Amino acid sequence: MPTEPTLTEQELITPMLKLTILILLLFSIGARGAETCSRVATVNYQEVLVDVSNKNRGEGLRYYLEKDEVAKGLLNEYQANNIPTWKSAALSSVGTALMLGGLVSSGSGNSQTTRNFLLIGGATMIAVSYLISKTNQYNNEYLLLKSVEEYNKRNTPKIFFSPTDPKHGLGAGIGIGQEF
């Protein structure tokens, strides 16, 4: 009767080390992406903070945009689209569970294939969820820009706003304008 192989201390430490590195990597990426509160718009030659918090992006412009019903409606739609959905949370959770299952499973014979499938499948699900979320956020910025444009058509003072950060060379310079 064959005996089951026992895991050595090295085989137990390796998955835990991988998991620790993965967690640290995910936290470092999250810390770098938390710069949304630095966007500013110019109103009457003064800078106004656009994103007062990560929860209500664009809320800093609400005081001006609520004067125009169309602009206010677009701002509300922009903020509603920024709320995370249960679908993206579920996809990320299932991907994390698959990766954890792959890290915990033993790697011998046929189960090595299963382990690789769980790791790769989980990582793919997390990556797809992240890309979908970032793509939706990027495409949603159009609503905020459209809201500012609608306000500027019918109201004063004019708001000059570029949804991307000109310091890093991104964007089309939408925040630059001239009136006669």
C-alpha positions in Angstrom: 0.0 0.0 0.0 1.6 3.3 -1.1 2.0 6.0 1.5 0.9 9.5 0.8 3.9 11.9 0.3 4.2 14.4 3.1 5.0 18.0 2.4 8.3 19.3 3.5 8.7 22.6 5.3 10.1 24.2 2.1 7.0 23.1 0.1 4.7 24.7 2.8 6.6 28.0 2.9 6.8 28.5 -0.9 3.0 29.0 -1.4 2.8 31.3 1.7 5.7 33.4 0.3 4.0 33.7 -3.1 0.8 34.8 -1.4 2.6 37.4 0.7 4.3 38.8 -2.3 1.0 38.9 -4.2 -0.8 40.8 -1.4 2.1 43.3 -1.1 2.0 43.9 -4.8 -1.7 44.5 -4.8 -1.5 46.9 -1.9 1.3 48.9 -3.6 -0.7 49.2 -6.8 -3.7 50.5 -4.9 -1.6 53.1 -3.1 -0.3 54.4 -6.3 -3.8 54.7 -7.8 -5.2 56.8 -5.0 -4.3 60.2 -6.6 -7.7 61.0 -7.8 -8.1 63.9 -5.3 -5.5 66.0 -7.1 -7.6 67.0 -10.1 -8.4 70.7 -10.3 -10.5 73.0 -12.4 -10.1 76.7 -12.9 -13.1 79.0 -12.1 -12.6 82.8 -11.9 -8.8 82.3 -12.0 -9.0 80.2 -8.9 -8.3 76.5 -8.7 -11.2 74.3 -7.5 -10.7 70.8 -6.3 -12.8 68.5 -8.6 -12.7 65.3 -6.6 -13.4 66.0 -3.0 -13.2 62.3 -2.1 -12.9 59.0 -3.9 -16.5 58.2 -3.2 -18.0 61.3 -4.9 -15.7 62.1 -7.8 -16.6 65.4 -9.5 -18.4 66.6 -6.3 -16.2 69.7 -6.1 -17.9 71.1 -9.3 -21.4 70.5 -8.0 -21.8 74.0 -6.6 -21.4 75.4 -10.2 -23.0 72.6 -12.2 -26.2 72.4 -10.2 -27.2 75.8 -11.6 -27.8 74.1 -15.0 -30.2 71.2 -15.1 -28.5 69.4 -18.0 -25.1 69.7 -16.4 -26.4 68.6 -13.1 -28.0 65.5 -14.7 -24.8 64.6 -16.5 -22.9 65.0 -13.2 -25.3 62.7 -11.4 -25.0 60.1 -14.1 -21.2 60.4 -13.9 -21.2 59.8 -10.2 -23.7 56.9 -10.5 -21.5 55.2 -13.1 -18.5 55.4 -10.7 -20.1 53.3 -8.1 -18.6 49.8 -8.1 -20.9 47.0 -9.2 -21.5 43.7 -7.6 -20.5 42.0 -10.9 -16.9 43.3 -10.8 -16.7 42.5 -7.1 -17.9 38.9 -7.7 -15.5 38.4 -10.6 -12.6 39.6 -8.5 -13.6 37.5 -5.5 -14.0 34.3 -7.6 -10.6 35.0 -9.2 -9.0 35.5 -5.8 -10.6 32.3 -4.5 -9.3 30.4 -7.6 -5.8 31.7 -7.0 -5.9 30.8 -3.3 -7.1 27.4 -4.2 -4.2 27.0 -6.6 -1.7 28.1 -4.0 -3.0 25.8 -1.4 -3.4 22.7 -3.5 -0.6 20.2 -3.6 1.4 19.8 -6.8 1.9 16.2 -7.7 1.1 14.5 -11.1 -2.4 15.4 -12.4 -3.1 17.8 -9.6 -0.2 20.0 -10.9 -2.2 20.7 -14.0 -5.2 21.6 -11.9 -3.1 23.8 -9.7 -1.7 25.7 -12.8 -5.3 26.0 -14.2 -6.5 27.5 -10.9 -3.6 30.0 -10.7 -3.8 31.1 -14.3 -7.6 31.2 -14.3 -7.8 33.2 -11.1 -5.1 35.7 -12.2 -6.9 36.1 -15.6 -10.3 36.7 -13.9 -8.7 39.4 -11.6 -7.0 41.0 -14.5 -10.1 41.1 -16.6 -12.2 42.5 -13.8 -9.5 45.2 -13.2 -9.4 46.1 -16.9 -13.2 46.3 -17.3 -13.4 48.6 -14.2 -10.6 50.9 -15.4 -12.1 51.0 -18.9 -15.5 52.0 -17.6 -13.9 54.7 -15.4 -11.9 56.1 -18.3 -15.0 56.1 -20.6 -17.1 57.7 -17.9 -14.9 60.8 -17.8 -16.6 61.9 -20.9 -19.8 62.5 -18.9 -18.0 64.9 -16.5 -16.4 66.8 -19.4 -19.7 67.0 -21.2 -21.3 68.3 -18.0 -18.7 71.1 -17.8 -19.3 71.9 -21.5 -23.0 72.1 -21.0 -22.6 74.4 -18.0 -20.2 76.7 -20.0 -22.7 77.1 -22.8 -25.2 78.8 -20.7 -23.6 80.0 -17.5 -20.8 82.1 -16.0 -18.2 82.0 -14.5 -16.7 79.6 -17.1 -15.1 76.4 -15.8 -11.8 75.3 -17.4 -11.2 71.6 -16.8 -9.1 68.9 -18.3 -10.1 65.4 -17.2 -6.5 64.1 -17.5 -3.4 65.3 -15.8 -1.3 67.7 -18.0 1.7 67.3 -15.8 2.2 63.7 -17.1 1.7 64.6 -20.7 -1.7 63.0 -21.0 -4.8 64.6 -22.5 -5.5 67.0 -25.3 -5.3 70.2 -23.4 -9.0 70.7 -23.2 -8.5 72.9 -20.1 -7.1 75.8 -22.2 -9.5 78.3 -23.5 -9.8 81.9 -24.7 -12.8 84.2 -24.7 -13.2 87.4 -26.7 
